[in-house]
């Protein structure tokens, strides 16, 4: 069962087949920053309720190039998750099941490195549904902003000094506030993807000076 929910990074990804050259500079690469909202955090019992994504090229966020889908979940919405994301049963009543949303997401991610914060959780749920529906796993190369942050913390003191110290709490919103990213009261997958994209912007500006210049370098330090 663990293999079924295995992370993408445990499977070989053919970058060429994804339309990506590992030598591409990180300042020129296409990225899709991804977030999901869930009925709960247990991969065997819960399911996806929404998917949000925003495109980037290098450090430039494309505000007009986004994807957001509400999904009729495969499992019942839990009260504790509704408190977090605000998506109620009436919001998803009559919405398509996850299959069309996954098709739209994969088309949106074509030719891109997919980025997320604590991305391993999103990947577990995406892989569960892709395996169930199409007997496949998420096909794109991925990088986790949490892992990138931890790598920078170990290798550079100037980044922390720039922001008056490195953050200790590593949840998305705490990090966003620490690194001068405005966080609104709204909380959904697209908004979280946009916040993550801005966090990724901060990291991208420092990475070339630390020797992380290509897609290959980024995937090495950002492995979920």
C-alpha positions as CSV (number, residue, x, y, z in Angstrom):
1,X,0.0,0.0,0.0
2,X,2.8,2.4,0.8
3,X,4.1,1.9,-2.8
4,X,0.8,2.9,-4.1
5,X,1.0,6.2,-2.3
6,X,4.7,6.6,-2.9
7,X,6.0,10.0,-3.7
8,X,6.9,11.0,-7.2
9,X,10.6,11.4,-6.2
10,X,10.7,7.7,-5.5
11,X,10.0,7.1,-9.2
12,X,12.2,8.0,-12.1
13,X,11.0,11.0,-14.0
14,X,12.1,11.4,-17.6
15,X,12.7,15.2,-17.8
16,X,13.0,15.0,-21.6
17,X,9.7,13.3,-21.8
18,X,8.3,16.2,-19.7
19,X,9.7,18.7,-22.1
20,X,12.3,19.9,-19.6
21,X,16.1,20.2,-20.0
22,X,17.9,19.6,-16.7
23,X,20.4,22.3,-17.7
24,X,17.7,25.0,-18.0
25,X,18.5,27.9,-15.7
26,X,16.2,28.2,-12.7
27,X,15.7,31.8,-13.7
28,X,14.2,30.7,-17.1
29,X,12.3,27.5,-16.1
30,X,8.5,27.3,-16.3
31,X,7.0,26.4,-12.9
32,X,3.5,25.5,-11.7
33,X,3.0,26.2,-8.0
34,X,0.4,23.8,-6.6
35,X,-1.8,23.4,-3.6
36,X,-4.8,21.2,-2.7
37,X,-7.5,21.3,-0.1
38,X,-8.6,18.0,1.4
39,X,-11.4,16.4,3.4
40,X,-8.8,15.5,6.0
41,X,-5.1,14.5,6.3
42,X,-5.4,10.7,6.2
43,X,-4.6,9.5,2.7
44,X,-6.5,6.2,3.1
45,X,-9.7,7.9,4.4
46,X,-9.7,11.3,2.9
47,X,-9.8,12.9,-0.6
48,X,-9.2,16.0,-2.6
49,X,-11.9,18.7,-2.5
50,X,-10.1,21.5,-4.5
51,X,-7.0,22.1,-6.5
52,X,-5.3,25.5,-7.1
53,X,-2.2,26.3,-9.2
54,X,-0.4,29.4,-10.6
55,X,2.2,29.5,-13.3
56,X,5.6,31.1,-13.1
57,X,8.6,31.7,-15.4
58,X,11.7,32.0,-13.3
59,X,10.8,34.5,-10.5
60,X,7.9,36.0,-12.5
61,X,4.4,35.0,-11.3
62,X,1.7,35.0,-14.1
63,X,-1.4,36.3,-12.4
64,X,-3.5,35.6,-15.4
65,X,-2.4,32.0,-15.7
66,X,-4.1,30.1,-13.0
67,X,-6.1,27.0,-12.4
68,X,-8.8,26.4,-9.7
69,X,-11.2,23.5,-9.4
70,X,-13.7,22.6,-6.8
71,X,-14.2,18.8,-6.7
72,X,-17.0,16.6,-5.5
73,X,-14.9,14.6,-3.0
74,X,-14.7,10.8,-2.9
75,X,-15.1,10.9,0.8
76,X,-17.2,12.9,3.2
77,X,-16.1,16.4,4.2
78,X,-14.9,16.5,7.8
79,X,-15.8,19.3,10.1
80,X,-12.3,20.1,11.1
81,X,-11.3,20.5,7.5
82,X,-14.2,22.7,6.7
83,X,-13.0,25.0,9.5
84,X,-9.6,25.2,7.7
85,X,-10.6,25.8,4.1
86,X,-14.3,26.9,4.4
87,X,-15.5,24.5,1.6
88,X,-18.9,23.1,2.7
89,X,-20.9,20.2,1.3
90,X,-23.2,22.7,-0.5
91,X,-20.2,24.3,-2.2
92,X,-19.2,21.0,-3.9
93,X,-22.7,19.6,-4.5
94,X,-23.0,18.9,-8.2
95,X,-19.3,19.6,-8.9
96,X,-17.4,17.1,-11.1
97,X,-15.5,14.3,-9.5
98,X,-11.7,14.5,-9.3
99,X,-11.0,13.0,-12.7
100,X,-11.6,16.1,-14.8
101,X,-9.8,18.3,-12.4
102,X,-6.7,16.0,-12.6
103,X,-6.9,16.1,-16.4
104,X,-6.9,19.9,-16.3
105,X,-4.1,20.0,-13.8
106,X,-1.8,17.7,-15.8
107,X,-2.4,19.8,-18.9
108,X,-1.6,23.0,-17.0
109,X,1.6,21.4,-15.6
110,X,2.9,20.3,-19.0
111,X,6.5,21.3,-19.5
112,X,6.8,22.7,-15.9
113,X,8.5,21.9,-12.7
114,X,5.8,21.6,-10.0
115,X,6.4,23.5,-6.8
116,X,4.6,23.3,-3.5
117,X,5.0,23.7,0.3
118,X,5.1,20.4,2.1
119,X,4.3,19.0,-1.3
120,X,4.6,15.4,-0.2
121,X,1.1,15.5,1.2
122,X,-0.4,16.8,-2.0
123,X,1.5,14.2,-4.0
124,X,0.2,11.4,-1.8
125,X,-3.4,12.4,-2.6
126,X,-2.7,13.1,-6.3
127,X,-1.0,9.8,-6.7
128,X,-3.8,7.9,-4.9
129,X,-6.4,9.3,-7.4
130,X,-4.2,8.9,-10.5
131,X,-3.4,5.3,-9.5
132,X,-7.1,4.6,-8.9
133,X,-8.3,6.2,-12.1
134,X,-5.5,5.6,-14.6
135,X,-3.0,3.3,-12.9
136,X,-0.3,5.9,-13.1
137,X,1.6,8.4,-10.8
138,X,2.0,12.2,-11.0
139,X,4.4,12.6,-14.0
140,X,6.0,15.9,-13.4
141,X,9.3,16.8,-11.6
142,X,8.7,18.5,-8.3
143,X,10.4,20.8,-5.8
144,X,9.3,21.5,-2.2
145,X,9.7,25.0,-0.8
146,X,10.0,23.6,2.7
147,X,13.0,21.5,1.6
148,X,14.5,24.4,-0.3
149,X,14.2,26.6,2.8
150,X,15.9,24.0,4.9
151,X,18.7,23.7,2.4
152,X,19.2,27.5,2.4
153,X,19.2,27.5,6.2
154,X,22.1,25.1,6.2
155,X,24.1,26.7,3.5
156,X,23.6,30.5,3.7
157,X,23.7,33.0,6.5
158,X,23.0,36.1,4.3
159,X,19.5,35.0,3.5
160,X,18.5,34.8,7.2
161,X,20.3,38.1,7.8
162,X,18.3,39.8,5.0
163,X,15.1,38.9,6.8
164,X,16.5,39.4,10.4
165,X,16.9,35.7,11.0
166,X,15.6,32.4,9.6
167,X,12.1,31.3,10.5
168,X,11.7,28.4,12.9
169,X,8.1,27.5,12.4
170,X,7.8,26.2,8.8
171,X,4.1,26.2,8.1
172,X,3.3,28.2,5.0
173,X,1.6,31.3,6.6
174,X,4.3,31.7,9.3
175,X,7.0,31.6,6.7
176,X,5.1,34.0,4.4
177,X,4.7,36.6,7.2
178,X,8.4,36.2,8.1
179,X,9.5,36.8,4.5
180,X,7.3,39.9,4.0
181,X,4.5,38.2,2.0
182,X,1.0,39.5,2.7
183,X,-1.4,36.8,3.8
184,X,-5.2,37.5,3.6
185,X,-7.9,36.0,5.7
186,X,-9.1,34.0,2.7
187,X,-7.8,30.5,2.6
188,X,-8.2,28.3,-0.5
189,X,-6.0,26.2,-2.7
190,X,-5.5,29.0,-5.3
191,X,-4.7,31.6,-2.6
192,X,-2.2,29.2,-0.9
193,X,-0.6,28.5,-4.3
194,X,-0.1,32.2,-4.8
195,X,1.4,32.6,-1.3
196,X,3.7,29.7,-2.0
197,X,4.7,31.2,-5.4
198,X,5.8,34.4,-3.6
199,X,7.8,32.4,-1.1
200,X,9.5,30.5,-4.0
201,X,10.3,33.9,-5.5
202,X,12.3,34.9,-2.4
203,X,14.3,31.7,-2.5
204,X,15.0,31.9,-6.3
205,X,16.6,35.2,-5.9
206,X,19.2,33.7,-3.5
207,X,19.8,30.3,-5.0
208,X,22.1,31.1,-7.9
209,X,24.6,32.8,-5.5
210,X,24.7,29.5,-3.6
211,X,25.5,27.4,-6.7
212,X,21.9,26.3,-7.4
213,X,21.6,27.5,-11.0
214,X,19.9,24.8,-13.1
215,X,16.8,22.6,-12.9
216,X,19.0,19.7,-12.0
217,X,20.3,21.6,-9.0
218,X,16.9,22.7,-7.9
219,X,15.4,19.2,-8.0
220,X,18.3,17.9,-6.0
221,X,17.8,20.4,-3.1
222,X,14.0,20.5,-3.3
223,X,13.3,16.8,-3.3
224,X,10.2,16.2,-1.2
